């Protein structure tokens, strides 16, 4: 498997994990096993421990002192703001709404990449983004869900800001992935992030009752920490080393499809023509954006 194919497979796995995460995290929060900010601390703290536990097994790299500031800033956008707003927003809105709203991320990344990273926006990328966006909007506007949030409008706004924050994070770590192995900065990213989120969720952790956790809730929590946090934050920078930031971003369009399908499997949604059309548009857009431009002769 060549490096580009491996990167694309890694990106798909990231979106698969994120797509399933909407339902699992929603169950944990809405059934009051733990409040959103408490789940943020568990999510960040658990992933931080995993990254630091396996770090001795990996090659050592010397870090420039000035880059610690970049790690800290990346942690603000990629961990603190991103995760707090995501889980708080998910508490108030539905998984399908939330997964559809994050599709604004590639648009923001594409714009930031053109200005900051000087990435060229090709006609093929524009067509791909438009197709995928049309699919995401179709799913958002016409798609049906039986889940109802307490305050969908506020929840959607929080998810929208979360998407912008995550876009900034992707741009910030792009150059770091070219300089360091993903593990080198991810472990520092989560250490800084844990210090940032702990004051917000510490009181929620104190009110948790571990005895109330059902086997399903326990499995959901493990998935959120190990799969949707440790796994995704490891695979994303690995892909960023081999692909453009805008290509990484457009794969977010897969999330509404996975979130919708999982909702159907869990018996809270149903397939229809609208969802099929939306999924076809999304996958077509992702395919076009992921195509590597042919070199000019």
C-alpha positions as CSV (number, residue, x, y, z in Angstrom):
1,X,0.0,0.0,0.0
2,X,1.6,3.3,-1.1
3,X,1.7,6.3,1.3
4,X,-1.1,8.2,-0.4
5,X,-3.5,5.2,-0.3
6,X,-2.6,4.6,3.4
7,X,-3.3,8.3,4.2
8,X,-6.7,8.1,2.5
9,X,-7.5,4.9,4.4
10,X,-6.5,6.5,7.7
11,X,-8.7,9.5,6.9
12,X,-11.7,7.2,6.3
13,X,-11.1,5.5,9.6
14,X,-11.0,8.9,11.3
15,X,-14.4,9.8,9.9
16,X,-15.8,6.3,10.8
17,X,-14.7,6.7,14.4
18,X,-16.1,10.3,14.5
19,X,-19.3,9.2,12.9
20,X,-20.0,6.5,15.5
21,X,-18.9,8.9,18.2
22,X,-22.0,11.1,17.9
23,X,-24.3,8.4,19.0
24,X,-22.1,7.0,21.8
25,X,-21.3,10.4,23.3
26,X,-24.9,11.5,23.0
27,X,-26.0,8.4,25.0
28,X,-23.5,9.0,27.8
29,X,-24.5,12.6,28.1
30,X,-28.3,12.5,27.7
31,X,-28.7,9.5,30.0
32,X,-26.8,11.5,32.7
33,X,-23.9,9.1,33.2
34,X,-21.6,12.1,33.0
35,X,-22.2,15.8,32.1
36,X,-20.6,17.2,28.9
37,X,-17.6,19.0,30.6
38,X,-16.9,16.0,32.7
39,X,-16.8,13.8,29.6
40,X,-14.4,16.3,28.0
41,X,-12.0,15.8,31.0
42,X,-12.3,12.0,30.8
43,X,-11.8,12.0,27.0
44,X,-8.8,14.3,27.0
45,X,-7.2,12.8,30.2
46,X,-7.7,9.2,29.0
47,X,-6.2,9.9,25.6
48,X,-3.3,11.8,27.2
49,X,-2.4,8.8,29.4
50,X,-2.5,6.4,26.3
51,X,-0.2,8.7,24.3
52,X,2.3,9.1,27.1
53,X,2.3,5.4,28.0
54,X,3.3,4.3,24.5
55,X,5.7,7.2,23.9
56,X,8.8,5.3,25.3
57,X,8.3,2.7,22.6
58,X,8.7,5.3,19.8
59,X,11.7,7.1,18.4
60,X,12.8,10.2,20.4
61,X,12.9,13.6,18.7
62,X,14.4,16.8,19.9
63,X,11.8,19.6,20.1
64,X,12.7,23.2,19.4
65,X,11.8,25.3,22.4
66,X,9.9,27.8,20.3
67,X,7.6,25.0,19.0
68,X,6.2,24.4,22.5
69,X,4.3,27.6,22.1
70,X,2.8,26.2,18.8
71,X,1.8,23.0,20.6
72,X,0.1,25.1,23.3
73,X,-1.8,27.3,20.7
74,X,-2.8,24.1,18.8
75,X,-4.1,22.6,22.0
76,X,-6.4,25.7,22.5
77,X,-8.1,25.2,19.2
78,X,-7.8,21.4,18.7
79,X,-8.5,20.2,22.2
80,X,-10.0,22.8,24.6
81,X,-12.4,24.9,22.4
82,X,-13.0,22.0,20.0
83,X,-14.0,19.3,22.5
84,X,-15.8,21.6,25.0
85,X,-18.1,23.1,22.3
86,X,-18.6,19.8,20.5
87,X,-19.8,17.8,23.6
88,X,-21.8,20.8,24.9
89,X,-23.4,21.3,21.5
90,X,-24.1,17.6,21.1
91,X,-26.0,17.7,24.4
92,X,-28.4,20.2,22.9
93,X,-28.7,19.0,19.3
94,X,-29.0,15.7,17.5
95,X,-26.2,13.5,16.1
96,X,-27.4,13.9,12.5
97,X,-27.6,17.7,12.9
98,X,-24.2,17.9,14.5
99,X,-22.5,15.6,12.0
100,X,-24.0,17.6,9.1
101,X,-22.9,21.0,10.5
102,X,-19.3,20.0,10.8
103,X,-19.2,19.8,7.0
104,X,-18.4,23.6,7.1
105,X,-14.9,22.5,8.2
106,X,-13.5,21.8,4.6
107,X,-14.8,25.2,3.4
108,X,-12.9,27.0,6.2
109,X,-9.8,24.8,5.7
110,X,-9.8,25.4,2.0
111,X,-10.0,29.2,2.5
112,X,-7.3,29.2,5.3
113,X,-5.1,26.9,3.3
114,X,-5.1,29.2,0.3
115,X,-4.0,32.2,2.4
116,X,-1.8,30.6,5.0
117,X,-0.3,27.5,3.4
118,X,-0.5,28.9,-0.1
119,X,-2.3,25.8,-1.4
120,X,-3.6,26.1,-4.9
121,X,-7.4,25.8,-5.2
122,X,-8.0,23.8,-8.4
123,X,-11.2,23.6,-10.4
124,X,-11.5,19.9,-9.4
125,X,-11.4,20.7,-5.7
126,X,-14.0,23.4,-6.1
127,X,-16.4,21.0,-7.9
128,X,-15.7,18.3,-5.3
129,X,-16.4,20.7,-2.4
130,X,-19.6,22.0,-4.0
131,X,-20.9,18.4,-4.7
132,X,-20.1,17.3,-1.2
133,X,-21.6,20.4,0.3
134,X,-24.8,19.9,-1.7
135,X,-25.0,16.3,-0.3
136,X,-24.5,17.5,3.2
137,X,-27.1,20.2,2.9
138,X,-29.6,17.8,1.4
139,X,-29.1,15.5,4.4
140,X,-29.4,18.4,6.8
141,X,-32.5,20.0,5.3
142,X,-34.5,17.0,4.1
143,X,-33.1,14.3,6.3
144,X,-35.3,13.0,9.1
145,X,-34.3,12.1,12.7
146,X,-36.4,10.9,15.7
147,X,-33.9,12.5,18.1
148,X,-34.8,15.9,19.4
149,X,-32.4,18.1,21.3
150,X,-33.3,20.4,24.2
151,X,-32.1,23.5,22.3
152,X,-31.3,22.6,18.8
153,X,-30.5,26.2,17.6
154,X,-28.0,26.8,20.4
155,X,-26.5,23.3,20.0
156,X,-26.0,23.9,16.3
157,X,-24.3,27.2,16.9
158,X,-21.9,25.6,19.3
159,X,-21.1,22.8,16.8
160,X,-20.6,25.4,14.1
161,X,-18.0,27.3,16.2
162,X,-16.4,24.0,17.1
163,X,-16.0,23.3,13.3
164,X,-14.3,26.6,12.8
165,X,-11.9,25.9,15.8
166,X,-11.1,22.4,14.4
167,X,-10.3,24.0,11.0
168,X,-7.8,26.3,12.6
169,X,-6.3,23.4,14.4
170,X,-5.8,21.4,11.2
171,X,-4.0,24.4,9.6
172,X,-1.8,24.9,12.7
173,X,-0.6,21.4,12.9
174,X,0.0,21.0,9.1
175,X,3.6,22.4,9.3
176,X,4.2,20.6,12.6
177,X,3.5,17.2,10.9
178,X,6.1,18.0,8.3
179,X,8.7,18.6,11.1
180,X,7.8,16.0,13.7
181,X,6.4,12.5,14.0
182,X,2.7,12.7,15.0
183,X,3.3,11.1,18.4
184,X,6.0,13.7,19.2
185,X,3.6,16.7,19.3
186,X,0.3,14.9,20.0
187,X,1.3,13.8,23.4
188,X,2.2,17.4,24.3
189,X,-0.9,18.6,22.6
190,X,-3.0,16.5,25.0
191,X,-1.0,17.3,28.1
192,X,-1.5,21.0,27.5
193,X,-5.1,20.3,26.6
194,X,-5.8,18.3,29.7
195,X,-4.4,21.2,31.9
196,X,-6.8,23.6,30.0
197,X,-10.0,21.5,30.3
198,X,-9.6,20.2,33.9
199,X,-10.8,23.4,35.6
200,X,-14.0,23.4,33.4
201,X,-15.0,19.8,34.1
202,X,-13.6,19.0,37.5
203,X,-16.9,19.7,39.4
204,X,-18.7,17.4,36.9
205,X,-16.3,14.6,37.7
206,X,-17.0,14.9,41.4
207,X,-20.7,14.4,40.9
208,X,-20.2,11.2,38.7
209,X,-21.5,7.9,40.1
210,X,-19.5,5.1,38.4
211,X,-21.8,2.5,39.9
212,X,-24.6,3.8,37.7
213,X,-22.7,2.9,34.5
214,X,-24.4,0.1,32.5
215,X,-22.2,-2.2,30.4
216,X,-23.3,-0.3,27.3
217,X,-22.4,3.1,28.9
218,X,-19.0,1.7,29.9
219,X,-18.4,0.5,26.3
220,X,-19.5,3.8,24.9
221,X,-17.1,5.7,27.2
222,X,-14.2,3.4,26.2
223,X,-15.0,4.0,22.5
224,X,-15.1,7.8,23.0
225,X,-11.7,7.8,24.7
226,X,-9.8,5.1,22.8
227,X,-11.4,5.2,19.4
228,X,-12.8,8.7,18.8
229,X,-10.0,10.5,20.6
230,X,-6.8,8.5,20.8
231,X,-7.3,6.9,17.4
232,X,-8.5,9.9,15.5
233,X,-5.9,12.3,16.8
234,X,-3.2,9.8,16.0
235,X,-4.4,9.0,12.4
236,X,-5.3,12.6,11.4
237,X,-1.7,14.0,11.6
238,X,-0.4,10.8,10.0
239,X,-2.6,11.6,7.0
240,X,-1.7,15.3,7.1
241,X,2.0,14.4,6.5
242,X,1.0,13.0,3.1
243,X,-2.0,15.0,2.0
244,X,-3.0,18.6,1.6
245,X,-4.9,20.1,4.5
246,X,-7.9,20.8,2.3
247,X,-8.0,17.2,1.2
248,X,-8.0,16.1,4.9
249,X,-10.8,18.5,5.6
250,X,-13.2,17.4,2.9
251,X,-13.3,13.9,4.3
252,X,-15.4,15.4,7.1
253,X,-18.3,15.1,4.6
254,X,-18.4,11.4,5.3
255,X,-19.4,11.9,8.9
256,X,-23.1,12.7,8.3
257,X,-23.4,9.5,6.2
258,X,-21.8,7.3,8.9
259,X,-23.8,9.0,11.7
260,X,-27.0,8.5,9.7
261,X,-26.3,4.9,8.9
262,X,-25.5,4.1,12.5
263,X,-28.7,5.8,13.7
264,X,-30.6,3.5,11.3
265,X,-28.7,0.4,12.7
266,X,-29.6,1.5,16.2
267,X,-33.3,1.8,15.2
268,X,-33.7,5.5,15.5
269,X,-33.8,6.4,11.8
270,X,-34.8,4.9,8.4
271,X,-33.2,4.9,4.9
272,X,-35.0,6.8,2.1
273,X,-34.3,8.2,-1.4
274,X,-33.2,11.6,0.1
275,X,-30.4,9.9,2.2
276,X,-29.3,7.8,-0.8
277,X,-29.0,10.8,-3.0
278,X,-27.2,12.8,-0.3
279,X,-24.7,10.0,0.3
280,X,-23.9,9.7,-3.4
281,X,-23.2,13.4,-3.7
282,X,-21.0,13.3,-0.6
283,X,-18.9,10.4,-1.7
284,X,-18.6,11.8,-5.2
285,X,-17.3,15.1,-3.8
286,X,-14.8,13.3,-1.5
287,X,-13.5,11.3,-4.4
288,X,-12.9,14.4,-6.6
289,X,-11.1,16.3,-3.9
290,X,-8.9,13.3,-3.0
291,X,-7.7,12.9,-6.6
292,X,-4.1,13.8,-7.0
293,X,-3.6,16.4,-9.8
294,X,-1.7,15.1,-12.8
295,X,1.7,16.6,-13.2
296,X,2.1,19.0,-16.1
297,X,4.3,17.8,-18.9
